[in-house]
Amino acid sequence: MTTTRLSRRAFLKTGAAGGLLCLSFALQESGRFAQAAEAAPAIPSPNAFIRIERDGSVTIVSNKSEMGQGIYTSLAMLIAEELECDWNRVKVVSAPLGAIYGHTVFHIQLTGGSTSTISSYDQYRKIGAAARDMLIAAAAQRWRVPATQCRAENGRVFNNANAASLGFGELSEAAAKLPVPDTIALKPRHRWKLLGTRVHRLDGPEKLDGRAQFAIDVRLPGMLTALILRCPSYGGKPKHFNADAARAVPGVKAVFAVSNGVAVLADGFWPAKKARDLLQAEWEPGPNGGLDSTTLRDEYRALAARPGQVYRRAGDAEAALKGAAKKLDAWYEVPYLAHSPMEPLNCVVWLKPDGIEIWSGTQSQTIDAGLAAGMAGLKPEQVTLHTTLLGGGFGRRAVPVGSDSLREAVEVAKRHGQGVPIKLVWTRDDDLAGAYYRPMWLDRVRGGIDARGKPVAWLQTGVGQSIIAGTPFESALVKDGIDATSVEGTVGMAYAVPALQLDLHTPKSALPVLWWRSVGHSHSAFSKECFIDELALLARQDPVAYRLALLSGAPREQGVLREAARMAGWGRKLPKGHGLGVAVHPSFGSYIGQVVEVSVKGKQLKVEHVWCAVDCGVVINPDQVAAQMQGGIVFALSAALFGEITFKDGAVEQKNFDGYPLVRMFQAPKVDVSILASEEAPGGTGEPGGAPTAAALANAIHAASGKRLRALPLSRHGYVAV
């Protein structure tokens, strides 16, 4: 993906980069980040991305946030391959704020939508190649020979006419002064030494021995820790509060009201937490005070009973359905979900007379810096933002109107006064009750097959909140009532069905929602792949063969489907109570086929094995691709088995991991990953792996037990994962 603009029609058709791709359109149209949105040169200055020390060690600057996905290593590999440096002497640091570090699609500093490799593949290779050519030119000038007589290899430049060589460290100062070449030659794939190999992650050692610094680890002289007591219903405000007991806790420095609650400032986390627990508050519940999951579910079902705004149509689906030999009417439901990253939200801000300094594990540097500048009344150049490592993100650290933890931290700092660093920390309870969830979603799908079992009609009505509505990007991205992130995964469905009608209801709510790992694909893959499985069984045909026949125009989907089936030994005889389920789904420029094996005994469910085939185009590091598939699968299994945020009287009923569990080690299946060889451009891998998992799991349960489960999580039906 190399274009900087993409038509809405093309976006709806491909959905390639997921929900976050939408930001590029809104930012270009709004002009709010004009400085950051300046188009980057074809070959950015290597001096901004590569630092070569006199000893020959190389520091590479990453313009993407590292949140466990391994992007520090991938970006470094792209540069190192072309630079011809010594890989054992490479390290990576996070980029400062700067227009040159903008995303090549979004044109702001942002990490998300599984676009990091997609956007940086050409950019970082060109940066490495340009730096290589500049080092060669510097050596050639010193030797007074043509540059064509020189070559770079393993951190040195060699004179091909003799045995002379110079280390990169000896040449770096002179090379940095040379102009960036207008054209460069990238290495052909057959000459790659590093790319495509299994390289250990550069951030691994420091995470193992504890040297790695996340924002929650930041310690500054005189720093105070802030916790906020918030209303049980999102958006509520404090009416009255009693802080006498809280102020008496040793270490507490201040207690005061803020816009969304009551802040406690103390000289450490535990005194702040103890004091917050002693606060007594009376609340104005706000617009979500009456929110109830059961009532909301009933409202969604009423909406799904009638067509909404059509976003894809082919033929006359209603007429085709009437003439079908067999018909099926199914309702699929998924709940609100929290992102629940291991490191809860937090932020450190230091408000000074001449600016503000921020330490944050953020996915959206430009947006957050703009938020801080606006709140503090500062110019953009007065904001310094240090991007730390992120203890997980999954979209939660990329709020399109700016980080809520940063917003709170700046407000507390302004209220307390300049000169004191403030660390704002959320607890796990805060995280689960803090809103910005994956939307609850309901799909009603009706379909019919002819006498030979082929589908003749597919009618789907989706109901769910828009992620974009209510943000600055709504006018650019929600057209005719359709949010592109709501329909990705269905709008481009590749199954050959002659008559289609896909439509959408978008109910409004004061509860904010946000992209969650795999975004719209997290619900669309579930409904699509469960329904096609049900059609196959209605036709009394094998689910894999049925899909293959309907995907004749989608060779990459066929490829991963065949490979996943081969890996799992599809069609083999299984023990009693075991079942295999299959799903295939493209997203973020990659194609995933999965087979899940389960065993079911009464209400005891064990996910035995998951086989995953992935076609993600050119592979930078196979280990990281496999790790992202494994991580995405386990993430999706946690949601499918247990994940559910529910509301009663406006309050979230799940308080911590006891009510919102994740898959534990004894419950985790064996996961095998097969990466298909491909010459295609790189696709994303952070999110696609989990998209088809819930459907494959539900299909496997039906194969094992004969029970068709259409509502997630499975714990709602009494199933216990063992």
N, C-alpha and C positions, 0 to 999 in steps of 0.2 A: 504494500500500500504506500504509494509515493505521492499521490496527489494531495494538495492542501485543501481542496474543496471537493465536495461530493454532493450531488443533488439529493434532495430528500427522497425522490423516487428510487435512486440507486441504493440509498441507505436502507430503505424499507425492503428492497429486494434482497440485499445481501445480508444485512445485519452482522457483517463480518467482525466488527470490533466491539460489539456489545454496547451497553448503555453509555459508557463514557465517551464514545466517539461523538455523541451528540454535542458535547461541550464545544467542539471546534466550530460548529455552525453558529452557536449562540454567541461565542466570544467574537467571532469575526463580524457578526451582525451588530452586536451591541457596542463594540468599540470601547468597552470598559477597561480593557487591558491592552490598549493600543501599543504601548511601548513594548510589552512582552510579546505582542503578536507580530512584530516585525518579521518578515520572512528571513530565515537564516540563509547565509551564502551557501552556494553549492558545496563548497569545502570549507567548513568553519576553521578558524585558526587553531592549529594543533596546540598552540601555546596555552589555550584555555582548557584543554582537556588532558594534556600530557605534560608531566614534569619529570625531567631526567636530571638526576643529581650527578655531581662530579664522580661519584663512585660507580656510576652506571645503573643504579637502581631506578626504577620507573614507577611513578605514581600516576594512576589514571583517575580522572574525575568523572564520577557517575552523575548524569542528569536524571536518573530514575531512583526512586526510593527503594531501599532493600528491606523487605518485610518478610523474608523467609523464602522468597521465590528463587533466589540465587542470581538476581540480575547483576550484582556487582561482578560476579565471576563471568557471566556471559558477555557483558560489555567489555570487560578487560580482555577476554579471548578474542573479540572482534578486532580490537586495536592491536593486540600483541601479534596476531597472525600476520597482519600487514606490516607492522613496524619491524618485525624480525628481532624483537628484544628477547632477553633471557626470562622465560616465564617464572623461574624460581626467584626472580628479583622484582616481582610486580606486586604492588599493593593498590588499594582503591580507597578514595575518599569521596564524600558527598559534595555535590556542587553547591556553591553559594548561590544567592539570588542573582539572576542576570538573564537578559533576553537571549544571550547566545546559548543558554542551556534549555531553551524552550523545546517542547515536544514538537517533532517535525510535522505532526498532523494537527495537534491542538494549538500549537504556538504559545503555550504557557508551560511552566514547569508543573508537570502532573504525571502521576503514575497510576495506571488503571486500565480497565477494559482489555486486559491481556494484550496490550499494544506495545510493550516495551521493546521486545525484539523486533516486532514488525516495523516500528518507527525508527529504530536505531541500527538496523542491520546494515544498510548502505552508508548511513551517516558515520558510524564509528569505524567501519572499514576504510572509508575515504580519509578520515582523520589520521588513522594509523599509517596509511599509504603516503599521505602528504608529509607526515613527519619523517618517514623513512627517506623519502626523496630529498627532503631538506637536509637531513644528516649526510646523505650521500653527496649532495652538492657542496656541503661544508668541507667534507673530506677531499673532494675533487679540487676545490679551490686551494686547500692547503698543499696538496701534492702537485697542483698545477697540471692536472690531467683531465680529460673529458669525463664527465659523470658516467657515461656509458661504460667506462673502463672499471667501474667500481660496483660493488654489491654489498648489501647488508645481510648479516647472519648472526644470530645468537648474541645480539648486543654489541656488535662490532661492524665497522665498515672495512672491507678488504679491497686492496688494489689488485685487480686480476692479473696485472702484468708482472707482479713480483709478490713477495711475501709480506709486504707492508700491511699494517692494519691499525686502526684507531678505535678506541672504545667510544660508545655513545656518550659517556660522561665527559670525554675530552672534546667532543664536538658540539655538545648541546647548546652552549652559550652562543657560538657562532651560527649554528643552525637556526636558533630562535630569532635571529635578526634578519634572516632571509625572507623574501616574499613567499607567500603560500602559492604553490604551483596552480596554474589554471586548470590543468588536466593531470590526471594520475592514472596509472594502470593498476587495477586490482588483480590479485593473484587468481588464476583459474583454480577450480576446485581440485584438480588432480595434483596441484602443488601444495595444498593445505597440509600443514604439519600439526596444527593445534585444533583448529575447528573440526567438529565432528568426532572428537575423541573424548574419552571419559576423564575429565579433569576434576580433581578435588576442589571444593569450594574455598575461595580465599577467606571468607568470613568464618569458616568452620573452627579453626584453632582458638580464636578469641572468644567464640561463644562457648566452647568447651571448657576453657579455663577461667571464664568470668571476666575477662578484660573488656568484652564488648559493652558499649554504652548505649543504653536505650534512654529515652527522655526521662523515664521514671527513676533512672539512676543518677541524674544530674544533681550535683551538690555544689552550692555556691556560698561564699562567705555571707553570713547574716540572713540566709534564705529562710523564709517562713513557708509553712505548708498550709494550704487552704482546702477545706472540704465544705461542700454546700448541702444543706438539708433542703430537699426539693419536695414539691407537692406530690402526693401519691398519684394524681392524675396529671398527665403531661399538659403543660401550659397553665397550670394553676399558679396563683400568687399568694404570698403570705398576707394574712389579715392582721394577726397579732402573734407575738411570740414572747416567751419568757426565757431569758438566757442567764438567770442568776446562778444556777447550778453549773452551767457550762463555763461561765467566766471564772468560777472558783477552781477549775482544774489546773494544776500546776503546768506551766508552759503555754497556756492560752494567752494570746496577745490582744485579740479583738474578736468581737462578735457583732455583725451588723447585717441588715437586710440588703439583698441585691435583687435584681429584677425578677429572678425566678426562684428565689428562696432565701435562706439565711446562711451566710458565710461564717465559718469559724477559721481564724488564723492562729496557728500555734507554731512552736519551734520544732515540731516533728509530726509525723503522721499519726502516731498513736495518741498523743494528747489531743490532737484535732479530732480524731475519731471518737475518743471517749467523750469529749465535750459535745460533739454533735449528737451523740446518742442521748445526752441529757437535755437537749433542747425540747421545749414544749411549744408547739405551734398550732395555730388555727388557720385554715386555708380557705381561699376562694377557689373552688375546684376548676373553674375555667371551662373551655369549650368541650373538653373530653370527660367531664365529670360523670356523665351518664353512659359512657361507652361500655358495651356489654357484648362479648363474643357471640353468645347464642342469638341475641337479637340481630346482630350484624350478619350472621350466617343466614338467617331467615330472609333478611333483606336482599342479600346476594342471590339467593335461590329464586326469589320473586323476579328479580331483574333478568336472570338467565333464562327465564321461561319465555321471554319474548326477544326478538332480534334487536341488536343494537346498531351502532354505526358500522357499516360495511367497510372493510379495508382490503378485501380480496374477493373477487367473484369470477367464476368461470362457468358458463352454461347456466341452466336453470336447475339449481340444486333441489329446490322443493319439488318440482315436477319429477325429477329423476328419482328422488326418494320415494315418491308415491308409487312408482313403477318397479321398485326393487323387489327381488324375490324374497329377500330376508332383510330385516331392519334391526337396528340397534340404537338405543338411546341411553347414554351414559353421562354421569355427572362426576367430575373430578375436582377435588378440593385440596388445597394446601394452605397452611396457616401463616400468620405473621411469624417471622423468625428474627432473632437477634444475631448480630455478627459474632459477638462474644470472643474477640481476640484475646490471646493469653495475657498480653499486657493491656490492662484497662486504660481508658482514655486518661490522658494527663498532658500537662503543658507547663513549661517554665517561662515566665516573662520577667524582664527587668526593665521597668519604665524609668528612663533617665531624662534629665532636662533637655538633652539634645537628640533623643531618639529612643528606640525600644529594641531590646535584644531578646530573641526568642529561641528556645530549645524545644523542638517538637518532632515527634515521629509522624510526619504528615505525608499524605499522598498528593497534596495540592498546595505547593509552596506559593505560587503566584496569588491564588485566591486568598489563602490565609494571610499572606503579607498585606494584601489590599485591605482585608478586614481589620487587621491590627492598626494599620495606618489611619484608616477612617475613624476608628473608635478613639484613637489617641490624638487625633488632629495633627498628624504628621505627614510629611512628604514621603513618597515611596523610597527615596534614597536614605531616609532616616530609619529604615527598618533593616535589622540584621537578623537573619533566620538561619539557625544551625539545624540541619536535618539529621537527626540521630537515626540509628537503626530502629525499625518498627517491630514490636512484638506481635505481629499479625495485623492485618488491615481488613481484607475481604470487602473493601469498599467503605468501611465505616470511617476511615480517616481521610475521606475525599468528599466532604459535605459541600454541595455546590454553592451554598450561601456562606461558606466559611465554617471552620471547625467550632463546634459548640464548646469544647473544653477551652479553646483559645479565647473565644468570646467571653467566657466566664472569668478566665484568668486575667484578661485585660481589665474587665470591669472591677474585679477585686483589687487589682493593682492601682487603678485610678482612685478607687474609694479609699484605699489605705494610704496612698501617697507615694511620691517618687522616691527612688533610692534604695528600695528593698526588693530583692528578687523574690518572686512568688511562685511556688510550685502548686498548681491546682491538680488534685488527684481525684479520680472516680474509684469507688470500690466496685466489686463485682455486682453487688446489689444495685448500685447506681447504674451500671452498664445495662443490666437487664430491664430496668425501669425507665431508661433514658430516651426511649423512642428512636426514630430513624431506623425502622425495621424493614425487612423484606416484606412486600405487601402480601396480605392474605389474598388468595386468588381462587376463583371458581370458574370451571369450564364445563359447559354443557355441550356434548358432542353427539350429533345424530348422523348415522350413516346407513348405507344400504349396499347390498351386493347382488349381482345377477345370478343366474342359474349355475354359472361356472365358478362362482365365488369371487369374481373380480368386483372391486368397489365401483359403484356407479354414482354415488353421491356422498358428500362430506359437508356437514353444516356444523359450525362451531361458534358458540357465543361465549366470550370471555367476560368476566366481571372482576375488576380490581382497580385499586388506586393508581393514579399516574405518579411516577417518580419525579417527573419534570414539572407538573402543574404546581404553581405556587412558588417557583424559583424564577430567577431572572431569565431563564432560557425558555420559558413557556411559549412566548410569542413566536419564537423561531422553530420550535421543535414539536409542538402539539398542533397539528393541522387537521381541521375538520373533526376534532374530537379524538384524534388518534395520536397517542404517544408511541413513538417508534420503539421505545424500550419495552412497552407492554406487549407488543406483537412479534418481537423478534423470536425466531424459532418456529413460528407458524406461517408468517407471511411468505417465507421462502421455502415452504415445505416441498420436498422433491418427489414425494409419492405421486404416481400417475393416477389421478382421479379426474374423470372427465367433467364432473360438475361439482363446483366448490362454492361455498359461501362462508366467509369468515367475518365475524363482526364483534363489536366490543362495546361494553358499558364501562364508564369510568366514574364511579361514585366519588363524591368529594368527602373529605374528612379533615378535621383539624389535626389528626395524628400524622406527623411527618414520616414519610417512607423514603427508602434509599436503595441504591443498587447493592446487591448482595451477591456473593460469588456466583457467577454465571448469569446474573441479572434476570432478564425475562426468560431466558432458556431454563431457569430453575423450575418454572412451572409449565412452560410450553412443551418441553421434552417429556415431562411426565404424562400430560394428557395425550399428546400425539402418539407416543410410543406404547402407551397402554391401550389406546383405542385401536391402533393398527394391529396389535396383538389380538385384541378381541375380535376384530374382523377376520383375521386368519383362522381363529378357532371356530367362528361362526361358519366359515367356508370349509371347515374341516381340512385345513391345509397346514403344513409345517410353517411355523412363524418365520424362520430364516428364509426358506424358499419363497414364501409369500412376499416378504420384503424385497428380496433380490429381484423378483419379477416386476415389482412396481418401481424399482430404482434403475431401470435400464438407461435412463438419461443422466445418472449420477454415479459415474465410475469410482470416484473417491469414496463415496459412501458404501458402494458395493465392496470396495477393497477392504475397508476396515471391518465390515460385517463378515465377510468370508474369513478374514484372519482371526477374528474373535471366536467365531464358530469352530474353526480348526483347532485353535488353542484349547478350547474347552472340551473338544471331542463331542461336538453336538450330535445328538442322535444315539449316543451310547446308552447302555442299560444302567439305570441308577438304582441305588438301594431304596428300599421302601421309605417313604416320607421325604425323599429328596426330590428336588426339581431344579431345572435350568430355566432361566429367563433371559431374554435378549432385548437389546435396545441399540439404536444407532442414531447419532445426532451430530450435525455440524454446528459449530459456533466459533466466533472469533477467528475465522480463517483456518480452523483445524477441523478434522473429522474424527469422530470417536465411535468405535463399536465396542459393546460390552456384553459379556455373558456373566450372569451371577448364578451361583449354586447355593441353595439353601436346604436346610433340613428342618422339618416342622413336626413337632410332637405335641399335640394338643395346642396350647397357647405358648409353648416354648419354641423360640425361633433362633436358629443359628445360621449366620451368614458364613458359609464354609469357604467360598473361594470367589474371587472376581478375576476375570480375564479381560484385559483391556487392550485393544488395538488402536493405535493413533497414527494418523497421517497429518503431520504438522508442517509439511514442506521441508525445507533445508533445516537440518538439525545442528545446533551449535554445540550442545553438550548432552549426549544421550542420558547421562546420569540424572541431569536436572529435569529432562523431559519425563523420565520415569518417576522421579520424585514428585513432580507436580501432578502426574496422573494418580499416584498413590494417595497423595495428600487430598486432592479433590474428591476422590472416591470416599475416603474416610469422613471428610467433611460432609459430603452429601448423605452418607449413611447415618451420621449423627442426626441430621435433620429428618431423614425418612423414618428412622426408628423412634426417636424421642422428641424431636424439636418442635416446640409449640409455645408461642406467646399468646396468652389469653387474658381477657379483661373482665373485671367485675366491678361495677360502680366506678369505672374510670381507671382503676388501679390494675397494674400487672400482677397476675397471681403467682408467677414464678419469681422467686426471690434470689436464688443462687443455683449452683450446679446440681443441688439435690432435686430441684424442680425443673431444671433445664440441663439434663445430662448430656455428656458427649460420649462417643464410643470409647470404651476402655480397652486396655490391651487384650484382655481375655475375650472380648467380644469382636475384636478386629479380625477380618478374614485374611487369608493369604491372597495377595494381589500379584498377578503376573502381567507385565506390560510388554507388548511387542510394538516396536516403532517401525513403520513402513518406510522404506527408502523412497525418496522423492526428490525431484528436481524443481518443485514448485517453490514460490517465495515462502519465507517463514510465516507460520501462523502463530497464534497465541497458545500458551499451554497452562497458564495460571488458573483459568476458569473452566475450560471445556471438559476436563476429566470428570467433573461431578455432574454435569448436565443430564446424562442418560441413566445415572445410577439408580435413582428411585424407581424409574419405570422398569428397568431390568429386574430389580428386587421384587416389585409387585408382581411382575409376570412370572418370576420364579416361584413365588408363594402360591400362585394359582396352579402352576404345574405340579407342585408338591402336594397341595391340599385340596385343590378344586375350588378354593375360595377366592373370589375376586374382590380385592380391596382397592377402593378408588379414592379414599380420603387419607391424608397423612396428618400426623405421624401414625405409625402402626401401633404404638402404645395406646392410642385412642380405642383400638379394637381389642385391647387386653393382651396383646402379644408382649412377651418378655424376651429380650435378647440374652442369649446364654453363650 
